[in-house]
């Protein structure tokens, strides 16, 4: 793989971080009803944007913005992430973060690496989910908060090979359109069931060992 002509996309929750930040926040705040919403989303009964919007509204109001930011910050980043990004960029690859989570906690993690980020966020003044990268007319589904396949396709239109690295339900559409997929957890199981070619991984050190060596 010629990394100098490649665009690499990282999911955030559970991929860059060792655990899903959104799930951690919901569990730590003892939020009720979020599991049922998650199950409806996984079954295709809810779009991702509607799911995370409803889950956000379920969090008890007693948890302030500061509380929520502090809880989100408890989730560690995969220790191999920074070095993998450096090696990819040294090789000429474009590196981008794409997330369909709440996203408000991502800038603090990503800022030192100066990476482009496509994500939802939270307007804490109104307590509303904001989705600047939604694509309601997307041919794939049109119900995501952040349209990951549209972002991957844009790189492909520029002639870049595309690599997607993810772990969850919101990564399925991107996995369908990327040239190369690294998948763990639920995404790996789904790719196997759907016959989508992918490389399983547990940590980003595994991705480094395959992607950098193959390059």
C-alpha positions in Angstrom: 0.0 0.0 0.0 1.3 3.4 -1.0 0.6 5.5 2.1 1.6 8.6 0.3 -1.6 8.3 -1.7 -3.8 7.0 1.2 -6.5 8.5 3.4 -6.8 6.8 6.8 -9.9 7.3 8.9 -10.2 6.6 12.6 -13.4 6.1 14.5 -13.0 7.6 18.0 -15.1 5.9 20.7 -13.7 2.4 21.3 -11.1 2.8 18.6 -8.9 5.7 19.5 -10.1 5.2 23.1 -9.9 1.9 24.8 -13.6 2.0 25.7 -16.6 3.7 24.3 -16.7 7.1 26.0 -20.5 7.5 25.4 -21.2 4.1 27.0 -18.9 5.0 29.9 -20.7 8.2 30.5 -24.1 6.6 30.5 -23.0 3.9 32.9 -21.2 6.2 35.3 -24.3 8.5 35.5 -26.5 5.5 36.0 -28.7 6.6 33.1 -31.9 4.6 32.6 -33.3 3.5 29.3 -30.2 3.9 27.2 -29.6 0.2 26.7 -33.0 -0.3 25.1 -32.3 2.6 22.7 -29.0 1.1 21.8 -30.6 -2.2 21.0 -33.2 -0.5 18.8 -30.3 1.3 17.0 -28.4 -1.9 16.5 -31.6 -3.6 15.1 -32.1 -0.7 12.6 -35.2 0.7 14.3 -33.5 4.0 15.2 -31.0 6.1 13.2 -27.7 6.8 15.0 -28.4 10.5 15.4 -31.9 9.9 16.9 -30.4 7.2 19.2 -27.6 9.4 20.7 -29.9 12.4 20.9 -32.4 10.4 23.0 -29.6 8.9 25.1 -28.2 12.3 25.8 -31.6 13.5 27.1 -31.8 10.5 29.4 -28.7 11.5 31.4 -29.8 12.9 34.8 -29.8 16.7 34.9 -27.9 16.6 38.1 -24.7 16.0 36.1 -23.3 19.3 35.0 -21.2 20.0 32.0 -18.1 19.9 34.1 -19.2 16.5 35.5 -19.8 15.1 32.1 -16.5 16.3 30.8 -14.7 14.9 33.8 -16.3 11.5 33.4 -15.6 11.4 29.7 -11.9 12.2 30.4 -11.7 9.0 32.5 -11.5 6.8 29.4 -7.9 6.2 28.3 -6.6 6.6 24.8 -5.0 3.6 23.1 -1.3 4.2 23.8 -0.4 3.3 20.2 -2.6 6.0 18.7 -0.1 8.9 18.7 2.8 7.0 17.3 0.6 5.4 14.6 -0.6 8.8 13.5 3.0 10.1 13.4 4.2 7.2 11.3 1.2 7.4 8.9 1.8 11.2 8.3 5.5 10.7 8.0 4.7 8.3 5.2 2.5 10.9 3.5 -0.9 9.6 4.5 -3.9 11.8 5.3 -5.2 11.0 8.7 -8.7 12.0 9.8 -11.0 11.3 12.8 -14.6 10.6 12.1 -17.1 10.1 15.0 -20.8 9.7 15.3 -20.8 10.0 19.1 -21.5 13.1 21.2 -18.0 14.4 20.3 -17.7 17.2 22.8 -14.8 15.3 24.5 -12.8 14.7 21.3 -11.0 18.1 20.8 -9.1 17.8 24.1 -7.7 14.4 23.0 -7.0 15.3 19.3 -5.7 18.9 19.7 -2.0 17.9 20.3 -2.0 16.0 17.0 -3.7 18.7 15.0 -5.9 16.3 13.1 -9.1 17.1 11.1 -12.1 15.9 13.0 -15.7 15.3 11.7 -18.0 14.8 14.6 -21.2 15.7 16.3 -21.0 17.9 19.4 -23.1 19.2 22.3 -24.3 22.7 22.7 -24.2 22.9 26.4 -26.2 26.2 26.5 -29.2 24.4 25.0 -28.3 20.8 25.9 -28.8 19.9 22.2 -26.9 17.6 19.9 -25.4 19.5 17.0 -24.5 17.5 13.8 -22.7 19.7 11.3 -21.7 16.7 9.1 -25.1 15.1 8.8 -26.2 14.2 5.2 -30.0 13.7 5.3 -30.0 12.8 1.5 -27.2 10.2 1.7 -28.1 7.3 -0.5 -26.8 4.9 2.2 -29.2 5.8 5.0 -29.5 9.6 5.7 -30.1 9.1 9.4 -26.5 9.3 10.9 -25.3 12.3 12.8 -22.0 12.2 11.0 -22.1 10.7 7.6 -18.9 8.6 7.6 -19.3 7.1 4.1 -19.6 10.5 2.5 -16.3 11.6 4.1 -14.6 8.4 2.9 -16.0 8.7 -0.6 -14.8 12.3 -0.8 -11.2 11.1 -0.3 -11.7 8.4 -2.9 -13.0 11.0 -5.4 -9.6 12.7 -5.0 -7.9 9.5 -6.0 -6.9 8.4 -2.5 -6.9 4.8 -1.4 -9.1 4.7 1.8 -8.5 2.9 5.0 -11.1 2.8 7.8 -10.4 1.7 11.4 -13.4 1.2 13.7 -15.2 -0.9 16.1 -19.0 -0.3 16.3 -22.4 -0.1 14.7 -21.9 3.5 13.4 -18.9 2.2 11.4 -20.8 -0.2 9.3 -21.6 2.2 6.4 -18.0 3.4 6.2 -16.7 -0.2 6.2 -18.8 -0.9 3.2 -17.1 1.9 1.1 -13.5 1.9 2.3 -10.8 0.0 0.3 -9.2 -1.5 3.5 -11.0 -2.1 6.8 -9.5 -2.7 10.2 -12.3 -3.8 12.6 -12.6 -4.9 16.2 -15.4 -5.9 18.5 -19.0 -5.6 17.1 -17.7 -4.2 13.8 -15.4 -7.2 13.2 -18.3 -9.6 14.0 -20.6 -7.7 11.6 -18.0 -7.6 8.8 -17.5 -11.4 9.2 -21.3 -12.0 9.0 -21.7 -9.7 6.0 -18.7 -11.1 4.1 -16.8 -7.7 4.2 -13.1 -8.1 3.9 -11.4 -6.8 7.0 -8.4 -7.2 9.3 -9.4 -7.9 12.9 -7.5 -6.0 15.6 -7.6 -5.6 19.4 -5.5 -2.5 19.8 -3.9 0.1 17.5 -0.6 -1.6 18.0 -2.0 -4.5 16.0 -3.0 -2.0 13.2 0.5 -0.5 13.3 2.1 -3.9 12.9 0.0 -4.7 9.8 -0.4 -1.3 8.1 3.0 0.2 8.6 4.8 -3.1 7.7 2.6 -3.7 4.7 3.3 -0.1 3.5 
